[in-house]
Amino acid sequence: MTNSRDHEAREVVVRLADVRKDFGDYSALDGVSLKVRAGESVAVMGPSGSGKSTLLNMVAGLDRATAGTVTVAGQDLGGLGEKGLALYRRRHVGMIFQFFNLLDDLPALDNITLAGQLVGLKARPARKRALELMDQLGIAGRADVYPASLSGGERQRVATARALMNRPALLLADEPTGALDSRSGDQVMGLLTDLNKLGQTLLIVTHDPRLAAKCADRVVEVADGLIAREWTVEREPAGITR
Ligand SMILES: Nc1ncnc2c1ncn2[C@@H]1O[C@H](COP(=O)(O)OP(=O)(O)OP(=O)(O)O)[C@@H](O)[C@H]1O
């Protein structure tokens, strides 16, 4: 069974050092330090408004810390300009969201391919990689289907394939099962578990203790902008993948 102790010798993929994030007078994060090593799966939990999404947005390079440092895949995000941050987001992290954030005007395959083309991959190799990912994620037959005609679980798989397109050092997930029925949610949990077993580093924000129990080897609990506790998880058996 994987355990975070197994990862101690591995490189640090995410390092937050005393990170603060203020919105006006309000500190959404108030001095958070956290390390995630290669191959780890870490779930961030905590009450609504505690700062989980703010933390994820710092790591994703979607927003900047007010103080402290955020280093991901060897890059100090505070040292990057807007262009640098955009490149970082495209190349080094993949993100999946509660409501998938797919482009409704593009079929599934093109949604995935586009992520590769945005970092300069030519259409043909991008398409090849996207088709391989669709196959790997159990949605090979859905290439030409538009998001509106896909099930929730299929949409999340397309979003995951898109997130993996550029072989990110880190896959970030913000409530990835939040909008899914329990069966589709189980499938997405199985998928995340499988990806982690293949070595993908994961950072997952969730309210769902089942998701944390199945997909994470460590849980970090955020409360009032601080890490209140953290613990390692003896994982439950993986859910069904397809
Ligand atoms: N752009 C913003 N401007 C002002 N305040 C913000 C902004 N983003 C977040 N906040 C505040 O920061 C605090 C933490 O928000 P955050 O979204 O990180 O919480 P959360 O733990 O992810 O909550 P939830 O579980 O409900 O998604 C909240 O009080 C929120 O209102």
The ligand as an SDF file (V2000), in Angstrom:
LIG
                    3D

 31 33  0  0  0  0  0  0  0  0999 V2000
  -11.4230   37.0010   -4.9560 N   0  0  0  0  0  0  0  0  0  0  0  0
  -11.7850   37.1060   -3.6640 C   0  0  0  0  0  0  0  0  0  0  0  0
  -12.0760   38.3010   -3.1260 N   0  0  0  0  0  0  0  0  0  0  0  0
  -12.4150   38.4160   -1.8270 C   0  0  0  0  0  0  0  0  0  0  0  0
  -12.4980   37.3940   -0.9740 N   0  0  0  0  0  0  0  0  0  0  0  0
  -12.2390   36.1700   -1.4460 C   0  0  0  0  0  0  0  0  0  0  0  0
  -11.8670   35.9590   -2.8170 C   0  0  0  0  0  0  0  0  0  0  0  0
  -11.6490   34.6380   -3.0040 N   0  0  0  0  0  0  0  0  0  0  0  0
  -11.8780   34.0510   -1.8090 C   0  0  0  0  0  0  0  0  0  0  0  0
  -12.2280   34.9660   -0.8970 N   0  0  0  0  0  0  0  0  0  0  0  0
  -12.5390   34.6970    0.5160 C   0  0  0  0  0  0  0  0  0  0  0  0
  -11.4910   33.9230    1.0650 O   0  0  0  0  0  0  0  0  0  0  0  0
  -12.0080   32.9310    1.9250 C   0  0  0  0  0  0  0  0  0  0  0  0
  -11.5460   31.5420    1.4660 C   0  0  0  0  0  0  0  0  0  0  0  0
  -12.1790   31.2420    0.2380 O   0  0  0  0  0  0  0  0  0  0  0  0
  -11.9400   29.8690   -0.5240 P   0  0  0  0  0  0  0  0  0  0  0  0
  -12.7600   29.9290   -1.7740 O   0  0  0  0  0  0  0  0  0  0  0  0
  -10.5110   29.6150   -0.6440 O   0  0  0  0  0  0  0  0  0  0  0  0
  -12.5840   28.8280    0.5000 O   0  0  0  0  0  0  0  0  0  0  0  0
  -12.8810   27.2990    0.3080 P   0  0  0  0  0  0  0  0  0  0  0  0
  -12.3420   26.6260    1.5110 O   0  0  0  0  0  0  0  0  0  0  0  0
  -12.3890   26.8340   -1.0070 O   0  0  0  0  0  0  0  0  0  0  0  0
  -14.4630   27.2900    0.3490 O   0  0  0  0  0  0  0  0  0  0  0  0
  -15.5080   26.2970   -0.3730 P   0  0  0  0  0  0  0  0  0  0  0  0
  -15.3130   24.9770    0.2530 O   0  0  0  0  0  0  0  0  0  0  0  0
  -16.8310   26.9130   -0.0370 O   0  0  0  0  0  0  0  0  0  0  0  0
  -15.1920   26.3230   -1.8440 O   0  0  0  0  0  0  0  0  0  0  0  0
  -13.5170   33.0810    1.9250 C   0  0  0  0  0  0  0  0  0  0  0  0
  -13.9000   33.8310    3.0530 O   0  0  0  0  0  0  0  0  0  0  0  0
  -13.7960   33.8470    0.6570 C   0  0  0  0  0  0  0  0  0  0  0  0
  -14.9530   34.6440    0.7770 O   0  0  0  0  0  0  0  0  0  0  0  0
  1  2  1  0
  2  3  1  0
  2  7  2  0
  3  4  2  0
  4  5  1  0
  5  6  2  0
  6  7  1  0
  6 10  1  0
  7  8  1  0
  8  9  2  0
  9 10  1  0
 10 11  1  0
 11 12  1  0
 11 30  1  0
 12 13  1  0
 13 14  1  0
 13 28  1  0
 14 15  1  0
 15 16  1  0
 16 17  2  0
 16 18  1  0
 16 19  1  0
 19 20  1  0
 20 21  2  0
 20 22  1  0
 20 23  1  0
 23 24  1  0
 24 25  2  0
 24 26  1  0
 24 27  1  0
 28 29  1  0
 28 30  1  0
 30 31  1  0
M  END
$$$$
